[in-house]
Amino acid sequence: MTIGAALPLHNGIDATVQLAREAHEAGLRSAWFGQTFTYDSPSLAAIVGREVPGLHVGTAAIPVFGRHPLIVSSQAQTAQAATAGRYHLGLALGTKQLTEAGFGIPHDRPIRLLREFLTALRPLLETGSTDFRGDLLNAGTPLPAAVPGAEPPVPVLVAAMGPQALRVSGELADGILPYLAGPRALAEHIVPAVNAAAEAAGRPAPRIVAFVPGVVTADADAVRRTATDSLAFYERFPSYQRVIELSGATRAADLALIGDEETVAEGVRRYREAGATEVVFTATDLGTEADRHRTWKLLGELATG
């Protein structure tokens, strides 16, 4: 199992590169960046991956609404070329609230759009060309779309947790990026569904990259109070409400791994047993700077142990 960390987006680029360098020096294998309305995450990943050789970088995740496969392919291939093949592209359905408030477009038929987006995108990443005509989007290549040096083809993962999204991801993507999906939800609902879809489509077993909030700390109560406030944002969205409930929890913070080294390491083990092939820790800055260093030290030891 590989272990990485999601880096915050509120720092400057130089500070973000330094954080990524610290993560790599601690033994973590990957650094991931969200996509909000601030940084362009593939560009940031390309910068970080080029500045920190050996570190894998990824985006988790770019909503398909408001994007086009040709543009995302260009971004992803550029990041892949810049990092010598260490870039991982994460896509997401996004949410109705943010899509409609931000882009002013309806968040309609998200599963259909995801299927069409992936169908058009895969040949772009693999061959530099596509010819797709769908219900919701069209994509063609009157000019070549391959980026020199973008090899091997960029792996595509989807932040999928619902049954329909898991089916599409198993058929058309290389893996999934579940977040706030505890070991029970993974083992009983998510992993079996995406594996079955991949097998039916004749594809290899998908990567299961579990994103998990976690902090190693001596003051677990204080950090958990902070986590309860910070993670409450996700409780507004039905997709997260569902997966939190399937995990046997009532609040998002219930799924955070917070405590000493033994507690957090045991939590990582449970994710592995539930079918996670990779674990990426998020929200490692909920405690003190000393807590973050302590967290990354443990994760590095688990990654190399």
N, C-alpha and C positions, 0 to 999 in steps of 0.2 A: 504494500500500500504506500502511495506517495502522499505527502502532507504539504499543504501550502497555506497561505494566508491571503485574505482579502485586505487590500490597503485602502485607507480612507481617501476621500476625494477633496478634503478641505485644506490640503497643504499645497504649497507651490511645487512646481515641477522638480526643482533641485532637492527639496526636502523629501519628495516622494521617491526620487531615485536613491537618496540616502537610506530611507526606510527599507526599500527593496534590497539594497546592498546588505543592510544589517540582517534582514530575513535570510538571505542567501548564506551569509557567513555563519548564521546560527544553525544552518543545515536544512532549512525549508527548501522544497523543490520548486515551488511555483508562487507567483504573485498574481492576484486577480483584481480587476477594476470594474466597478459598477458603471452603468450608463444612466445618468440623470439628465439634467438640462445644463450641466456645466461642462466638464472636460469631454472631449471626444475620446472615448475609451480605447479604440484601436490605436489612435495616435499616441496616447499616453503609454499604452502597452509596448508599442514599437520603440519609444524613447527609452523606457526602462529596460526592456530586453536587450537593447543595443549597449546600454551603459553597464549592464550587469551580466556579463557573459556567463552562460551556463544555467541561468535562471529561466524557467518556463514562465510565460506570461499569458494571461487570458482576460477576456471580457465576460462579465456575468451580470447582466446580459443585455443585449441590444434589443429593444422591442421591434417587432416587425412592422407595426403600424407607424406610418410616417417615414418609412424607408423603402428602398427598392433594391432588389437583388444585385443589380449592376453596381450600385454605389457601395453596398456592403462588401461585395466581392473585391472591388478595388481597394477598399480599406483593409480588408483581411489579408489579401495577397501582399500588399505593401508592408504590413506588419510582419508577415511571414518572411519576406525577403530581408527586412531589416534585422530580424532576430535569428537569422540562419536556421529557420525551421522550428522555432520554439514558441509559436503563437497558437492559441486555442480560441476559437470563435464561439461565444455563447449568444444564443438568441432567446427571446422571450415573447410571450403573447402581450405583455403589458397589462394595464388595467383600464377599465372603462373610464374611471374618474380622471386619471392622468392623461390618457389619450385624448379625451374630448376636451378637457380643460386646456391642455397644452397645445395640441395640434389643430383643434377645431374640426376634427373629422370623427365620424361615428365609429365606435368600437364594435363593428358588426361582423359576424361570422368569423371569429378569431381562429377557429380550428381550420376552416377552409383556407383562410389566408396563410396560416402556417404551412399547410400542405403545399400550397402553390409556391410559396416563397422558397421552401426547401427544394422543391422539384426544379425550380428555375436556377437556384443557387448552386447546387451540387456540380452540374457540368461546368459552370463558370470556374469553380475552384479547381476542378480536375483537368479541364481541357482548355479553358479560356474562351469558351463559346457556349451559347445556349440559344434555343429557339422554342420558346414556351408561350402558349396562348391559353389563358385560364379565364375563369369567371371574374376574378378580382384583380388580376394583374397580367400584363404581358411583358416579356423580356426577350430581346434578340440582340445579336452582336453584328451590326453592319461593319464594325471594325473589330480587330482582335482585342480580347480582354485579358490575356495572360500577362502577368507581371514577371519579368526576368528574375530568377532566383527564388521565386516563391515555391519552394519545394521542401518537403513533400507536400501534397495537397493539405490545405488547412483543415484540421479536424473541426467538425461542427457539433455543438452540443446545445441542448434546449432546456430551458428552465421549466420542465414539464413535471406536473404532479397529478393532474386529473386524468381520468381514464382515456378520454379522446386524445388529449395531447400526448400521453404516453404511447398510444398506439401509433400516431403519426411519427413520433420521435424514434420509436423502435424500427419503423419501416425505412425512415429516410435520413436519420441522423446517426452520429457516432456515439452518442451518449446523452446523459441528462444531468441537470444541475439542480437537484432538489434543495430547497432551503426551508428551514423550520419543519422538516419532516424527520421525526424521531425514529429510532430503530424499529419500533413497532409498525409505524406507517411504511417504512422502507420494506421490511421483511414480509408484511402481510398484503400490501397493496401495490406499492410502487415497483419494486424490483421484479416480482413475478409478471406484472403486466407488460413492462417494457421488454423484458427478456422474451416473453412469448411472442410479442409483435416482431421483434428482430428475427427470431427463429423462423416464424411463418414467412417472413420476407426473404429468407436465405441470407441474412446478414450476420456478421459476428456478434457475439455477446457485447452489448453496449457498455461503455464506461458509466459508472455511477459515481458522480463527483458530489458528495454530500457537503453542503455548506452549513456550518455549525457555529453558532455564537459560543465563545468560550474564553475564560480567563483563569489563569492560575494565580491565586491570591491567598493571603492570610486573613483577609477581611471579607469573607464570602457574603455575609449579610449585607454589607454596604454595596458591594458590586452588584448583588442581585437586585437591590432596590433601584440602582441606576439602570440595570438591564430592563427591569419592569417598565420604567418610564420610556427608555429609548426604543424598545422593541414593540411597544404598544401601537406604533404606527401601522404595523403589518396586520394587526387585529381588525382593521377597518375593511379588509378585503376578503370576499367570500372564499377565494382559492386558499388563502392562508388559514382562514377560520376552519375550513374543512380539514386540512392536513394537520393542524394543531390538534383538533379533536380526534382524528384517526391515530395520532401519536399518544393518546391517552392523557393529554394535557388540557388545561383550561386557558392558560396565558402563554404568549410567545416565550416569555422569560423562563417558563417552566422547562423549556427545551435547551436552555443554555447550560453548558458545562462549566460550572464555577466551583472552585475549591482548590485543594492542594494538588500536588503532582499525581498522587495515587488516584484521587477522585477523577481528575481529567483524563488520565491515561486509561482508566477503566471505562470511561465514557467513549473514548475513541475505539476501544476494543469492541464495544457493543455495536457501534456503527459498522465496523468491519464484519462482524458476525451477521449483521442484518443484510449484507450484500454490497456495502459501499466499497468501491475499488480505490477511491481517493477521498480524502477529507480535506476541506479548506476551512480554516477557522476565520470567523468574522468577529467584529466587535471586540478585538483583543485590546482596544484602547479604552474600554469601559472603566478600568481601574486606573492605577497609577502607572507612571513610566516604568517603575520597578516591576510592577505586575506584568506589563507587556514583555519586558525582557525575560522575565521568568517563564512566561507562557511560551515565547518563541524558543527559548532554550529547551524546554520539554518537548515541543513539537519537533525540533531538530533532532533530538535524541530518538524520538519515536520513528522519524523518517529514515534515520540511518541505522536503527537498531534491528 
